[in-house]
Amino acid sequence: MKHNFGAGPGILPHEVLKQAAEAVVNFNGIGLSILEISHRSAEFEAVLDEAVKLVKELLQVPTGYSVLFLQGGASQQFAMVPYNLLPEGGKAAYLETGVWANKAAKEAKYFGNVELVATSKESNFTYIPKDYEIPADAAYFHITSNNTIYGTQLQEFKKSPVPVVSDMSSDIFSRHISVEDFGLIYAGAQKNMGPAGVTLVIVKDDILGKVDRKIPAMFNYQTQIEGGSMYNTPPVFAIYVSMLTLRWLKAKGGVAAIEQENNAKAEQLYREIDRNPLFKGVAAIEDRSKMNVCFVMNNPEHEKPFLKLCDEKGIVGIKGHRSVGGFRASIYNALPITSVHTLIDTMQDFAEKIK
Ligand SMILES: *Cc1c(COP(=O)(O)O)cnc(C)c1O
């Protein structure tokens, strides 16, 4: 078995993969594949219902919120959010903490005015700006809770006078959040929740219906809510595998239990980065992500041979994003702590080898 530190699509629990594989051949023993049954069948409706129920339970979603499973990825949400929430001539506020945040803000400009409240672009997004005001006349305030490429994460959410919209693609279900602090949360499944092809949206119902423009059905949250995520054929298999992953998470003790494990994984890996003289963390210490751990080597000539040693140990997916360089170890929910131990051992072995 490989140690999969890939940033996304990321690691899924092995038992989930085995159940998914079985369901492709014979779903729930009904003699049909999950890939060849109607999305309106009782069997699939039960899957979707359970997926929605698990999201609500695991995140303690209060009443007054709708849970949707949509297509188009987080990138479609970059456009769908302003399409539905930003009135003509109105303004939305964005915190620019990386290229995903930047892309989200760019899409909003098609629909109205965008105010960047702060950016850390000048330092290649190595930290989260904290000194800013959220304008009270904005339709909403958009943040990216975890910056997958740069390894930074919002540790706290400022109190906001307007609804907060958060892209949580790479840290949803990894730590406790209070859903009531948000107007809308979205997350592409393929980092921490399931396979590519489905996007989770949790939206507070009463923030909708405030723009006058006409919105095509597929891009309209209201239509999707009324259709129960089945206005058209939903991504059946991606929803099924996400549901299995959420079941797995619940069986592990839910978000509180996984958060403890995630804290331990991150703490041990950062400790080695800080201790081992060959390595250096990239992100500001107080903003370090517990999902994507970015680091470089003090001597860039060591990076190739270190990567080779990792490969020999079955460690895959740790090459850093091209815009940051070095390494990025994504330590999502499904990555066992033993894989983190293997990486730490490999860092120590490498230091011994080049002595
Ligand atoms: C991966 C990622 C995206 C892009 O997701 P798609 O589903 O490919 O559109 C957006 N935001 C964040 C934070 C991500 O990690």
The ligand as an SDF file (V2000), in Angstrom:
LIG
                    3D

 15 15  0  0  0  0  0  0  0  0999 V2000
   -9.2570   22.1580   -5.2480 C   0  0  0  0  0  0  0  0  0  0  0  0
   -9.8380   23.4220   -4.7940 C   0  0  0  0  0  0  0  0  0  0  0  0
  -10.7050   24.1700   -5.6070 C   0  0  0  0  0  0  0  0  0  0  0  0
  -11.0640   23.7490   -7.0180 C   0  0  0  0  0  0  0  0  0  0  0  0
  -11.9770   22.7330   -6.9620 O   0  0  0  0  0  0  0  0  0  0  0  0
  -12.6890   22.1500   -8.2850 P   0  0  0  0  0  0  0  0  0  0  0  0
  -13.6450   21.1900   -7.7030 O   0  0  0  0  0  0  0  0  0  0  0  0
  -11.6130   21.5350   -9.1160 O   0  0  0  0  0  0  0  0  0  0  0  0
  -13.3390   23.2850   -8.9830 O   0  0  0  0  0  0  0  0  0  0  0  0
  -11.2470   25.3230   -5.0900 C   0  0  0  0  0  0  0  0  0  0  0  0
  -10.9490   25.7460   -3.8570 N   0  0  0  0  0  0  0  0  0  0  0  0
  -10.1170   25.0620   -3.0510 C   0  0  0  0  0  0  0  0  0  0  0  0
   -9.8300   25.5690   -1.6850 C   0  0  0  0  0  0  0  0  0  0  0  0
   -9.5420   23.8790   -3.4920 C   0  0  0  0  0  0  0  0  0  0  0  0
   -8.7090   23.1910   -2.6990 O   0  0  0  0  0  0  0  0  0  0  0  0
  1  2  1  0
  2  3  1  0
  2 14  2  0
  3  4  1  0
  3 10  2  0
  4  5  1  0
  5  6  1  0
  6  7  2  0
  6  8  1  0
  6  9  1  0
 10 11  1  0
 11 12  2  0
 12 13  1  0
 12 14  1  0
 14 15  1  0
M  END
$$$$
